[in-house]
Amino acid sequence: EPWHWKRGISYYYAQQWDAGRRQFEGYQSVDDNDVENAVWRFLCMARKSGVEAARADMLKIRRDPRVPMMEIYELYAGRLNPGDVLAAAEAGSPTTDELNARRFYAHLYLGLYHEVSGEPVLAKKHIDLARSHRIGHYMWNVADVHAKRLAASESK
């Protein structure tokens, strides 16, 4: 059961905040270096109790080697700003595929951050940018579904 992080994301979209939080806490017991796990738990908690409460109880991540994951973690912790995440994604000399993946994750998590922070215009902008950086991973499908949900709510 702890390995089922995808279930935690499903709980998030089903607005089952407590179940999502618990699922991500379980995953932490098998992988404590995954920023995405900490962020999705944060998002579940923020939806239920607010950003500051979620920030005060973030899961501790020692080191996620993927760029720009540690900057994303620091953004959600309140210690960096969105520009720092984007700068980290662009830093160095990554391959074309690596740069695409970095940009995808940067924009996905910036979009989710802006959404939970009450900034819907920036949220949509970044989620749409994430979709434009297609990667062959489940998380691209999450971004695609999220973008479609935002578009549907915008058209209402």
C-alpha positions in Angstrom: 0.0 0.0 0.0 2.7 2.6 0.7 4.0 2.4 -2.8 0.7 3.6 -4.4 1.5 7.3 -4.8 -0.8 7.5 -7.8 -3.7 6.7 -5.5 -2.7 9.7 -3.5 -3.1 11.9 -6.6 -6.4 10.3 -7.3 -7.5 11.2 -3.7 -6.4 14.8 -4.3 -8.6 15.1 -7.4 -11.5 13.4 -5.6 -11.1 16.0 -2.9 -10.4 13.4 -0.3 -7.8 15.5 1.4 -7.2 13.3 4.5 -7.0 10.1 2.5 -4.5 11.8 0.1 -2.4 13.1 3.0 -2.3 9.6 4.6 -1.3 8.0 1.3 1.6 10.4 0.8 2.7 9.9 4.4 2.8 6.1 3.7 4.9 6.6 0.6 7.3 8.6 2.7 8.1 5.4 4.6 9.4 3.8 1.4 11.0 6.9 -0.4 12.0 9.9 1.7 13.8 11.6 -1.1 10.8 12.4 -3.3 9.9 16.1 -3.5 6.7 15.3 -5.4 5.4 13.2 -2.5 6.0 16.1 -0.1 4.3 18.5 -2.5 1.2 16.4 -3.1 0.8 15.9 0.7 1.2 19.7 1.1 -1.5 20.3 -1.6 -3.9 18.0 0.2 -3.2 19.7 3.5 -3.4 23.2 2.0 -6.8 22.4 0.5 -8.1 21.3 3.9 -6.3 23.6 6.4 -4.6 26.4 4.3 -1.1 27.0 2.9 0.5 28.1 6.2 -0.7 25.0 8.1 0.6 22.8 5.3 3.9 24.6 5.2 4.4 24.2 8.9 4.0 20.4 8.6 5.9 19.6 5.4 7.5 16.2 5.0 11.3 16.4 5.3 13.1 15.6 2.1 16.8 15.0 2.4 17.8 15.1 -1.3 15.9 14.6 -4.5 18.6 14.6 -7.2 16.2 15.6 -10.0 16.5 19.2 -11.2 14.6 21.4 -10.1 13.0 19.3 -7.4 14.8 20.7 -4.4 14.0 24.3 -5.6 10.3 23.3 -5.9 10.5 21.9 -2.3 12.0 25.2 -1.1 9.3 27.2 -2.9 6.5 25.2 -1.2 8.4 25.6 2.1 8.3 29.4 1.6 12.1 29.8 1.2 12.3 30.4 -2.6 10.2 32.2 -5.2 8.9 31.0 -8.6 11.8 32.6 -10.4 14.3 30.5 -8.5 12.5 27.3 -9.7 12.6 28.5 -13.3 16.3 29.5 -13.1 17.2 26.1 -11.7 15.3 24.3 -14.5 17.4 26.3 -17.1 20.8 26.0 -15.3 23.7 24.0 -16.7 23.9 22.2 -20.0 21.2 19.5 -19.9 20.3 17.5 -23.0 17.3 18.6 -24.9 15.2 15.8 -23.3 16.4 16.7 -19.8 15.7 20.4 -20.3 12.2 19.5 -21.6 11.5 17.4 -18.5 12.9 20.1 -16.2 10.7 22.7 -17.7 7.7 20.3 -17.5 8.1 19.7 -13.8 8.9 23.3 -13.0 5.8 24.5 -14.7 3.5 21.8 -13.3 4.5 22.5 -9.7 4.5 26.2 -10.2 0.9 25.9 -11.6 -0.2 23.8 -8.6 1.5 26.2 -6.2 -0.2 29.3 -7.8 -3.5 27.5 -7.7 -3.4 26.6 -4.0 -2.1 30.2 -3.3 -5.2 31.7 -4.9 -3.7 32.9 -8.1 -5.8 31.2 -10.9 -4.4 33.1 -13.8 -0.8 32.1 -13.0 -1.9 28.6 -12.2 -3.5 28.2 -15.7 -0.5 29.8 -17.4 2.0 27.3 -15.8 -0.2 24.3 -16.2 -0.6 25.0 -19.9 3.1 25.5 -20.2 3.7 22.2 -18.4 1.4 20.5 -21.0 3.5 22.0 -23.8 6.6 20.1 -22.5 5.3 16.6 -23.2 7.1 13.8 -21.4 6.3 10.1 -21.5 5.3 9.8 -17.9 2.1 9.6 -15.8 2.7 13.1 -14.5 2.2 14.6 -18.0 -1.2 12.9 -17.9 -1.9 14.5 -14.6 -1.0 18.0 -16.0 -3.2 17.3 -19.0 -6.2 16.3 -16.8 -5.5 19.3 -14.6 -5.5 21.7 -17.6 -8.8 20.3 -18.8 -10.3 20.7 -15.4 -9.2 24.3 -15.3 -10.5 25.0 -18.8 -13.9 23.4 -17.9 -14.2 25.5 -14.7 -13.2 28.6 -16.6 -15.9 28.1 -19.2 -18.7 27.8 -16.6 
